[in-house]
């Protein structure tokens, strides 16, 4: 139930039924009837949004995409990894080609 503003009471994100970054969007009913095809589409073309009453309720993503998301979340949860990323971005760390290390440079 809306309280007149653009925010859901349980979520800090604005509710926006028209914004959807997915290339493909299907209603729950339509997705149920097309599931085998949607699995191939998610694998070949990218994530798919599933909607109910014009609101996105789920995403269908390929195994590879989900593994990449999980790996990114693991890195972001690691304070040492975040520190290394920030040091690199600030110019304090420099990456070198492995060949350079083998040659003693």
C-alpha angles and dihedrals in degrees: 000000000000123000093203099271131091096254129093112229092235099042132057091211120097114254111237118167093189099052114087122151093199121105091215127043128179134177117244091252094049092044091053091057093046102040099127091049092045091053089057091044092052090050095046104033109021141258122349126210120222116205138194118192091351093304123111109243102168146004128223112212134173121256090249092053092047091049089052091050091049091049091050091050090051091052092047090051092054111089092200092053091049090049091051091049092050092048090051092048091050092051095249092116128049126195118221133199112258090235089063091055092049090052092051097246 
